[in-house]
Amino acid sequence: MNGSQTDQQNKELFTRNNPFQAKVLKNINLNGAGSNRETRHLELSLKGSGISYLPGDALGIFPENDPQLVESLLSAMNWDGEQKVIINNKGEELSLKEALTTYFEITLLTKKIVQNFSKLVDNKELESLVSLENAASLKEYMYGRDLLDLIQDFGPCNVEAQEFVSLLRKMPPRLYSISSSLSAYPDEVHLTISAVRYTAHGRNRNGVCSVQCSERVLEGDTLPVYIQQNKHFKLPESNDVDIIMIGPGTGIAPFRAFIQERAMTNASGRSWLFFGAQHSKTDFLYQDELEKYQKDGALTKLTTAFSRDTAEKVYVQNKMQETSAELYQWIQAGAHIYVCGDKEHMAKDVHNTLIEILSNEGNISLEEAEEQLNEMKKSNRYQRDVY
């Protein structure tokens, strides 16, 4: 069998249902000492997998739960972690500890889980919480809490482990924008992951996958991965089209891939990146790389906004306003606009800023400017990858 046939088989072989075990080649913190952020740069090997991807695609990782949280659950319920439990309707078995570590979602509560748990325990307060008239209170309770909270708040409960795990749902994979181009790094895939840590309801909480990658994934380890195509976030087909990329924080991930791809293909189209973070000294992700791409001409313009370096906070949308005349010229010349990052705040602010720029520079109403942006969206000239 020749190599291309093997590759084709592998492409079909490695999917969400059958992930590839990718070896970790590098795992480094991109933030400088003193930063209150931690952003991991991961390089994974795809060697022998036949897997391919395009800039804009995402990588799915099947994570593992925090071992300490698993131990706390076992202890709170007084269960033996070595006992076997059936994990799915195929009758497959794992030890309880392994099932809670690798198979089940234990960090998020759903209405169904809380309702079903209430049937297993004799607790009037919980009974009241899951009643129809208390839907708003239940929603509020679930926010930021996990299974351990549920057990500690409404236990003790004398429930068999098998009965309990039958309430749980399978842990979904976590998707991350790929931050490399296959042309630049054959047989590799890179990720840019911000470690999520916060305190809620009196306990420290960790992002399942991001903190696993930060604290427990070492070079030489493997991670189960698969490619998730993103047909709605792609470079223009023509290399001579200009691109405007707006991605603060880890929103830079797909744009690193875009810039690498354009450097490898010697694209003639101009490129302009807006990047934002808190501090220039500690949070300027991929600074050396970006400045080199700019020097080499693969990146035409690099505009940065560091919100905590000035008395008044400055964000990417402020920098867009400052350069509105030139931005408008690029847009009028046919540039494609890409936005990646936080849906709730950044993407909304950037969207409104684009409308204002189109309105002010084009001397049209805000309604007409919004319509213009909608038309750009329909023709794929305005694409967003938001989360």
C-alpha positions, 0 to 999 in steps of 0.5 A: 500500500502506498503512502497516499493510500495510507494517508487517505485511510488515516484521514477517514480514521481520525475523527471526533469518534476516534481521535488521534493521540497527538504527541506534545512537542512543546508547551510554553507560557507566552506571558512574561513574569508578573503577568496576571494571565497565563497563555500556553503555546502548545505544539502537537505532532500529527506525524503519521496521522495523515490529518490535514487542516486549513487556517481558520479550522479548530482542533478538538481536544478530549480533556481530563478532569482535575484529579483533585476534584475527582478525589473530592467527589469520591470522598464526599460520596464515600465511593471506591474509585476502583469499582467498575461502572457501566458508562454508556448504553453499549455496556462498556465499563471503566473504573469509577475513578477513570470514568469520572476523570476521562468520560463524564462531565463533572464541572457543569450542572444542568437542569436535568442533573439537578432534577434527577439528583433531587429524586435520589436524596431526601432534601426539601430545599432541593425539592423546592429549588427544582420546582417549576416556580423556582426556575430562575433560582435554579438557573442562578444556583447552577451558574458557576457550580459543579457536582461537588457543590451539589453533593455538599449543598444537598447531601449526604446521600446514600446513592450507588455509584452506578445510579449516580453516573447514569445521571451524568452526560459524556464530557464534550471535547473543547475546541480551540482555533488552530494557530499554525499553518500546515504549510509552515509546520508540516505534521504539526498543529499549534494552539494558543490556550488561555488558562481559565482560573477563577473563584466562585462560591467559596472555591477555586475553579479551573477550566477543565482543558485549559488548566490541564494543558497548563499544569498537567500536560508535559512535553512527550505526553499525548492528547486525543485530538481531531480537526473541526473544520470551520468553513465560515472563517477562511482566508480569501481564495485569492492571495491578492485580496487585502485582509484586516484581522482583529484579535485581542488576547487568544483571538490572535490564534487563527491570525497567526495561522493566516499570516504564516499561510500568506508568508508561505504562499508569498501573497501579494494582498496586504494584511493588517492585524489589530492585537490587544492585551493588558500590558505590552511588556508581559502580554504581547503574544508572539511579539517577536514573530509578528514583528519579524513578519512585519519586517519581512513584509508578510504582515503589512501593518501591526496596530496594538492596544495595551489597555493597562499601559495608559491612564485611560484604558485603550482597546482595539476598537479605540485604535480602529477609530484612530485609524478610521480613514485608512481602515475605510480605504482598505474596506473600500478597496475590497479588504476582507475583515476577520474578528476573533475573540470574546463574543459578549464584549469585544466582538460586539464593540468591534462590530459597532465600531465598524458601523460607526467607521463606515457611517462617518467615513462614508457619510451615510447613516448608521442604518445604511452602514449596518446594512453595508456590513451585513452585505459584507457578511453575506458575501464572506467579506466580514467573518467572525469566529467568536466564543 
